[in-house]
Structures are given as C-alpha cells and as structure tokens.
Amino acid sequence: MTITHHGRPATTLRGPRADEFLTEVESGDPQLVMARWTGNYKHGNERTARNHPRNRR
C-alpha cells in the first residue's frame, strides 16, 4: 500500500503494518492518521484546523 500526497508517494506500507494502518484509518480521522504514519504530524495547527467552523461536521 502506498500513501500519496498530491500524487507523489509519501510512504509505503506492507504486510501487518498496512493492515494496522487500514484499521486505524477506519476508526479515526483519516487525515490525522495519515499525517502520523508519514511523520508529518503535530505542527501545531491540527487542533486549530479541526475546531475551525468550516471543518466542523
């Protein structure tokens, strides 16, 4: 399984890690899960963006 960002590969997952990733994506916020798994996580704006009125569901 390859995770891409803007059409370019960010990381590749195989075997049990790919299964674990898919399970976590189904149970949580896919964007945050992908950010954490690719190492592009916690730059300080995740919580702010999630609470923005435009992103509330």
Buried (B, 14 or more C-beta within 10 A) or exposed (E): EEBEEEEEEBBEBEEEEBEEBEEBBEEEEEEBBBBBBBEEEEEEEBEEEEEEEEEEE
